[in-house]
Structures are given as structure tokens and as C-alpha cells.
């Protein structure tokens, strides 16, 4: 019996049946992987790569065409009773791209209570679950608010709280930050990490953003229905001179201290970088007084130290995020 929480064995899925003379086109074509209980996994890939299909198979929205899929040691292939399907779906919750499609009530706490009420949870237990779920996503003070008056990030946190109140073992985020601004994205990412670190919930984040993926313990890259890479973030780019795996865009992952020394009057532009583990240092030396440094679409999992700048605008940041309390600091 499998000891992993999720195990896919040569898993296949095709959206359309074909005749014996036609070649079947698989959205997933022989995927095999394991995801442990309490693990934080990012799944990335191009549009149409099969990553969302994989998520829908995990939540029993779709039924495998071939292979096997085990959830907590139980195969979901073959004949299942209605009770078994409901129980398996309770164990894996999904948060979708648009929170408005998941919010059904006109008051935040009533929306969070909707799921538990529908599965017959006693009233006293529902009250506790709602309070705990809202607290876990930092939305307790908005319990009496109307969801339509909230920001996109706040709405998505309410949708997440509604899933948490169902007490699942695993939560799948299917491009749940795609419609959010950088602040909203960061709010949701911080909730994902809290679910893993503090509550032991298995989190699977399906995303197009490499800056999100590197926050996970592990990245699975799917392309043309196959897993083409599966490794910790720092190991996904084994050879920087090669093209990154399909679906990862052109993000540059930096795990060593990063130094920018401006010694001439030219511009330095760093786009779509992910820095983690060590600081980023920017400094000016003789001859570099007219040079400027610009970071765009970057994620900092470390401090940005700026030395020798005579003005704040010598270093500009656009659409950048600092995680875990890190920030930009100016030194003499």
C-alpha cells in the first residue's frame, strides 16, 4: 500500500473518446509522481500542458482514462460509491482563479459556513470552524462584511477560508493568484505557506509565476501531458546556460549573494529574477554617478542593500515583492 498522501502511477487522461482507427490524444500521458502529506508542491507548465487536468483528477472532477491514482492509499479508479466520492472530495479542496465564482453568500462568515452546513456539521462546531478558518487567513475582522466590498486578495482569502472550514487534508490552488495584483498575490501566498507550516495541510499550487513556484518545497514541471522536471526550486535550473524547462518562462533563480557595482554612467536592468537565501548588494564607485539600477517583476527572499546612492531613485523597483519581512535598505 502507498504511504504517500497522493500517488499517481502511469496516470492518463483523454478528453474525447476516439475510434479504433484514430490516435487518442492524451491531456496526461503516463504521469507518475508522489506527494507526501504536509508537502508544499508547485506545478507549472504552459497553457494546455496538462497541469489543471491533473488537479481536476485529484479532486475527482475528472476520472482517469488509464493508470492509477491513489489518495491517502485508496485508489480512486474503478467503481466508487457516492459516499466514497464525497469523502474523497472532502479531503481535497480546490481554490480557483476567480474568487467571485466560489463566494455564494452576502456576508463573509455566512459564506465560510456554507460548506460545513451542507455536510451536516453541528452548529456549535460550525461556529468554531468559521472563526478558526477566518483567523487562519487573517480575515476575522471582516466576518460581518459584505464580500463584494472586499479587495481581490481579501475575496480570495475568504474563498480559502471556506475550504479550510471543510477541514481538508490537501488544498489545490488552481492559478488562484492570476487575477490579483502583487499585494493580493502575496497575501494568498502567505496563506499557502501558513497552511503547510502551521496546519500540516498538503498544498499544491498550480501557477504560471516562477516567483510563486520557488516558494514551494518542490516544483513539478508538466509539458505535453508528461512530467519533464521534478526537483527543489534551486535544482530546477541545473545549467544556467541552457533554456529553462518548458513553462518556467525566463525567470532567473539566484541562490548566491548577488552584486551589482555601478562604475559607469549606464543603466542596469534586472527583469524576472528570484533572489533567495542571500542578500542583493548594489553599490556605486568612481565613474558610476550617472548609472541607474532597475528591478522589474522580481521577488526578493532576502534584503536589497544599496550603498553609495545619492538619491532614492538611483534604484527603482517595479512590480517587485519582498517576502518574510525582507526589504530595501540604504547604507553609507
Buried (B, 14 or more C-beta within 10 A) or exposed (E): EBEBBBBBBBBBBBEEEEEEEEEBEBBBBBBBBBBBBBBBBBBBBBEEBBBBBBBBBBBBEBEBBBBBBBBBEBBBBEEBEEEEEEEBBBBBBBBBBBBEEBBEBEBBBBBBBBBBEEEEBEEEEBBBBBBBBBEBBBBBEBBEBEBEEBEBBBBBBBBBBBBBBBBBBBBBBBBBBBBBEBEBBBBBBBBBBBBBEEBEBBBBBBBBBBBBBBBBBBBBBBBBBBBBBBBEBBEBBEEEEEEBBBBBBEBBBBBEEBEBBBEEEEEBEBBBBBBBEBBBBBBBEEEBBEBBBBBBBBBBBBBBBBBBBEEEEBBEBEEBBBBEEBEBEBEE
